[in-house]
């Protein structure tokens, strides 16, 4: 079957700290708006369901966590509005949550709600950012790829996208796009706009970046949700403030065109990251540092 374009939405909104049920209602409303604009896939920010607010996450782990079974399935009734939106609108929803696993690990995760309404903790953030996250969560053990309508979509969360290797691992697994729910604090706008454009260009793939917005300092977030094309250009971008749903079409022909013209994925040397390097000194001597 020939792969067709995929219409996606990156959503930004304010999440109320600790209000999983209320935030799920907001997420469902925004997912429905995206579906009304033709989106088949909707991406919401990091930890949107409990809100990215470390003091509340630390104080109320029972109230802010979603419990999953050994296969990652989530039965929490607070997700029912999202299940209904996914079923009724025929969309796949990716949203951030704090997840409690059967072995009591707590992870910062991306939950995928499919078109049948089933919710699964699909990916656990591997790169935890700063002391707050490291005190709250256990890092994920592996990457993950989501398949929607024939598209292979690498999953990352915020700080994961700051590491070129993470996006490259997704591309190496065949990803044509990289989904990054995020929580960038006000003042980080420059880094926010560089990292995800770079991951798109590095790997000649689309990037869907969905960021939190608003909140009280020091937990105030800067929006700017965007979809980047495989050359790192923003196809669409939300403002730095205010609730927004931005929609873009991912085109398989554009991925193929860019990868043909800029074949970094195939030209990269297999041993480029190994330890063998030559050292030149001002005296003209040359030393193989791999043997020292």
SVG drawing of the C-alpha trace seen along z (x, -y; Angstrom):
<svg xmlns="http://www.w3.org/2000/svg" viewBox="-18 -35 77 43">
<polyline fill="none" stroke="black" stroke-width="0.4" points="0.0,0.0 1.3,-3.4 1.9,-5.6 0.0,-8.8 0.4,-12.2 -0.3,-12.4 -2.0,-15.4 -0.7,-16.1 -1.4,-18.6 1.0,-20.0 -1.0,-21.4 0.0,-23.8 -2.0,-24.7 -1.7,-25.4 -2.0,-22.4 -3.3,-22.8 -0.9,-21.2 -2.2,-18.0 -5.6,-18.1 -5.3,-14.9 -9.0,-14.7 -9.4,-18.3 -6.3,-18.4 -7.6,-15.2 -10.8,-17.1 -8.8,-20.0 -6.6,-17.6 -9.7,-15.9 -11.2,-19.2 -8.1,-20.3 -7.7,-16.9 -11.3,-17.3 -10.4,-20.7 -7.4,-19.2 -9.5,-16.4 -12.0,-19.0 -9.1,-20.4 -8.3,-17.0 -5.6,-15.9 -5.1,-12.1 -2.4,-12.4 -2.5,-14.9 0.6,-15.5 0.3,-17.3 3.0,-18.4 5.2,-16.6 3.5,-15.7 0.4,-17.5 -2.0,-15.3 -0.5,-16.0 1.2,-19.2 4.9,-19.8 5.2,-21.0 7.8,-19.1 6.6,-20.3 3.1,-18.9 4.4,-15.8 6.6,-15.2 3.8,-15.9 1.1,-13.8 2.5,-10.9 -0.7,-8.8 -3.0,-11.6 -0.7,-12.5 0.4,-9.1 -1.4,-6.8 -0.9,-3.1 -0.1,-0.7 -0.1,3.0 2.9,5.1 2.1,4.4 1.8,0.7 -2.0,0.5 -3.7,-2.2 -7.2,-1.6 -7.5,-4.9 -11.0,-6.4 -9.6,-9.9 -8.5,-9.1 -12.1,-8.5 -12.5,-11.9 -9.3,-11.1 -10.6,-7.6 -13.9,-9.1 -12.2,-11.8 -9.9,-9.2 -12.8,-6.9 -15.3,-9.5 -13.0,-11.6 -10.8,-8.8 -7.5,-10.3 -4.4,-9.0 -3.4,-11.1 0.0,-11.3 0.1,-13.0 2.5,-13.3 1.9,-11.6 3.6,-10.4 3.3,-6.6 3.6,-4.1 4.7,-0.6 3.9,2.7 7.4,2.8 6.8,-0.7 9.1,-2.5 7.8,-6.0 8.5,-7.4 7.9,-10.5 6.1,-9.0 4.2,-9.5 0.8,-7.9 -0.7,-6.9 -4.5,-6.6 -5.3,-4.8 -8.5,-5.0 -10.1,-2.2 -9.7,-4.2 -7.0,-2.0 -4.4,-3.9 -0.8,-2.6 2.3,-4.0 4.3,-3.8 7.6,-5.5 9.5,-6.4 11.8,-9.4 15.4,-8.3 17.2,-11.6 16.0,-13.1 16.7,-16.8 18.1,-18.3 17.7,-17.4 13.9,-17.7 13.3,-15.1 16.0,-12.8 14.5,-13.0 11.0,-12.1 11.5,-9.6 13.4,-6.6 14.8,-6.9 13.4,-4.7 15.4,-1.7 14.8,-1.9 13.5,-4.0 10.2,-3.4 8.6,-3.8 4.9,-4.4 3.3,-3.4 0.3,-5.5 -1.2,-5.0 2.1,-3.5 4.2,-6.3 7.0,-5.4 7.2,-8.0 10.1,-8.1 9.1,-9.0 11.1,-11.4 10.3,-13.7 11.8,-17.2 15.4,-16.7 15.8,-13.6 15.7,-15.9 18.8,-17.8 20.9,-14.7 21.6,-14.1 22.0,-10.4 18.4,-10.0 16.9,-11.4 19.5,-9.4 18.4,-6.2 14.8,-6.9 15.9,-7.6 18.0,-4.4 14.8,-2.5 13.1,-3.9 11.4,-7.0 10.2,-9.6 9.1,-11.9 10.0,-12.5 7.4,-13.4 8.6,-15.5 6.2,-16.5 8.1,-19.1 8.1,-21.5 10.4,-24.4 10.6,-27.1 10.4,-30.8 13.9,-32.1 14.8,-29.0 13.3,-30.2 16.6,-30.2 17.4,-26.6 13.9,-25.5 14.0,-26.8 17.4,-25.4 17.3,-21.8 14.2,-20.5 15.0,-22.2 18.5,-20.6 17.1,-17.1 14.9,-17.5 17.8,-18.5 20.3,-16.0 18.0,-13.2 16.1,-14.5 12.8,-13.8 9.8,-15.8 9.7,-16.9 6.5,-17.5 7.2,-19.7 4.4,-20.3 5.2,-22.5 3.5,-23.7 2.6,-27.3 1.9,-29.8 2.0,-28.9 3.4,-30.7 7.1,-31.3 9.4,-29.5 7.2,-26.9 6.2,-29.2 6.5,-27.7 7.1,-29.4 4.9,-27.7 6.3,-28.0 4.9,-24.5 5.9,-23.7 6.2,-21.2 9.6,-21.2 10.2,-19.9 13.0,-17.5 15.3,-20.4 14.7,-22.0 12.3,-24.7 9.1,-25.4 6.1,-24.4 3.9,-25.9 4.6,-27.5 2.4,-28.6 3.1,-31.9 5.1,-31.9 1.9,-32.6 -1.6,-31.3 -3.4,-28.1 -2.9,-26.9 -3.5,-24.0 -1.2,-24.1 -1.7,-21.6 0.6,-20.5 0.8,-17.8 3.7,-15.3 4.5,-14.4 6.3,-11.2 7.5,-12.6 9.2,-15.5 11.0,-13.0 12.2,-11.1 13.3,-14.2 15.3,-15.6 16.9,-12.3 17.9,-11.9 19.4,-15.4 21.0,-15.3 22.0,-11.7 23.5,-12.1 21.8,-9.0 23.5,-6.8 26.8,-8.7 27.5,-8.6 30.6,-6.5 29.8,-3.4 32.9,-3.9 32.6,-7.7 32.1,-7.6 34.9,-5.2 37.9,-6.0 40.6,-5.9 41.7,-9.5 45.0,-11.2 46.6,-13.9 48.7,-16.6 51.2,-18.6 52.9,-21.9 56.2,-20.1 54.8,-18.2 54.5,-14.9 51.6,-12.7 50.3,-10.3 47.6,-7.6 45.8,-8.2 43.9,-4.9 47.2,-3.1 48.0,-5.3"/>
</svg>
